Amino acid sequence: MASPRSIEGRRVLITGAARGIGAEAARRIAAAGGRVALVGLEPELLEQTAARCGADAIWREADVSDAGSIATAVDSTAKTFGGIDAVVTNAGVAGAGTVRTIDPSAFDRTIEIERVGASEASMSDRTRELESTRR
């Protein structure tokens, strides 16, 4: 078994993993021996990134602002990997403009993804059971 600080063998779910920071986090975690589940809205990019992460990597299409969608992704990951050791809540969007100039509906969507999305991924029933699924 890996040391407590090692990522080797850990099961990690990453939201917003199709591109950017999430995709790079997935690649680095996989390179360090972690098993990664990539979650996001762009299935083609998720599939490509998962392929770069190795045979153990999986991907799930899910909208983190939709509780049912993210719960399904978390449950599926936990079932496939036999649990989840860590969640990287990376999903996010950036509206065009400043707080004073952004369209209010775009601002609301940004807040929904940034705050609610992170909560849904990290507080789903499966992720609450992290302690019980750790090796």
C-alpha positions in Angstrom: 0.0 0.0 0.0 1.1 3.6 -0.7 2.2 5.9 2.1 -0.4 8.3 3.4 1.0 11.1 1.3 1.3 9.1 -1.9 -1.2 9.3 -4.7 -0.2 5.8 -5.8 -3.2 3.5 -5.9 -5.7 6.3 -4.8 -9.0 6.6 -6.6 -9.6 10.2 -7.6 -12.6 11.8 -9.2 -11.9 15.1 -11.0 -14.6 17.5 -12.2 -14.0 19.8 -15.1 -11.5 17.3 -16.4 -12.0 17.7 -20.1 -9.4 20.5 -20.5 -7.1 22.9 -18.8 -6.3 22.5 -15.1 -8.6 19.5 -14.7 -7.1 17.5 -17.6 -3.6 18.3 -16.4 -4.4 17.3 -12.9 -5.8 14.0 -14.2 -2.6 13.3 -16.3 -0.3 14.1 -13.3 -2.3 12.0 -10.8 -2.4 9.1 -13.3 1.4 9.5 -13.9 1.9 9.3 -10.2 0.0 6.0 -10.0 -3.5 7.3 -9.1 -6.6 5.9 -10.7 -8.6 8.8 -12.2 -12.2 9.4 -13.1 -12.7 12.4 -15.3 -16.0 14.1 -15.1 -17.4 16.9 -17.3 -19.6 18.0 -20.1 -17.4 17.3 -23.2 -17.4 13.6 -23.8 -15.0 13.6 -26.8 -12.4 15.6 -24.8 -13.0 13.5 -21.7 -12.4 10.3 -23.7 -9.2 11.7 -25.2 -7.9 12.8 -21.9 -8.7 9.5 -20.2 -6.9 7.7 -23.0 -3.8 9.8 -22.2 -4.1 8.9 -18.6 -3.8 5.1 -19.1 -5.9 2.0 -19.1 -7.3 2.5 -15.5 -8.7 6.0 -16.3 -12.5 6.3 -16.8 -14.7 9.2 -17.8 -18.3 10.2 -17.1 -20.3 12.9 -18.7 -22.0 14.9 -16.0 -23.1 18.5 -15.2 -21.9 19.4 -11.7 -24.7 21.8 -11.3 -27.2 19.0 -11.6 -27.4 17.0 -8.4 -28.7 13.9 -10.1 -26.1 14.0 -12.9 -23.2 14.3 -10.6 -24.6 11.8 -8.1 -24.8 9.3 -11.0 -21.1 10.0 -12.0 -20.0 9.7 -8.4 -21.9 6.4 -7.8 -20.6 4.9 -11.1 -17.0 5.9 -10.3 -17.3 4.4 -6.7 -18.8 1.2 -8.1 -16.1 0.9 -10.9 -13.2 1.7 -8.6 -14.5 0.1 -5.4 -14.6 3.5 -3.7 -13.3 7.1 -4.0 -10.3 8.4 -2.0 -10.4 12.0 -3.2 -12.4 14.5 -5.2 -10.9 17.4 -7.1 -13.7 19.9 -7.6 -12.2 21.8 -10.6 -15.3 22.4 -12.8 -15.9 26.1 -13.5 -16.9 28.7 -16.0 -15.9 32.2 -16.6 -18.4 34.8 -17.7 -17.3 37.6 -20.1 -17.0 40.9 -18.3 -16.8 42.3 -14.8 -19.3 42.0 -12.1 -20.7 45.4 -13.1 -21.0 44.6 -16.8 -21.8 40.8 -17.0 -25.2 39.7 -17.9 -27.0 38.7 -14.7 -28.0 35.3 -16.0 -24.4 34.6 -17.0 -23.3 35.7 -13.5 -25.9 33.4 -11.9 -24.6 30.5 -14.0 -21.0 31.2 -13.0 -22.0 31.2 -9.3 -24.1 28.0 -9.8 -21.1 26.1 -11.2 -18.5 27.5 -8.9 -20.4 27.1 -5.6 -23.2 24.7 -6.1 -21.3 22.4 -8.5 -18.5 22.0 -6.1 -20.9 21.2 -3.3 -22.8 18.6 -5.3 -19.6 16.7 -6.2 -18.0 16.8 -2.7 -21.2 16.3 -0.7 -23.0 13.6 -2.6 -23.8 10.4 -0.6 -20.9 8.5 -2.1 -18.3 11.1 -1.3 -19.5 11.3 2.2 -18.5 7.7 2.6 -14.9 8.4 1.7 -13.6 7.3 5.1 -15.4 3.9 4.8 -14.0 3.2 1.3 -10.3 4.0 2.0 -7.9 1.2 2.0 
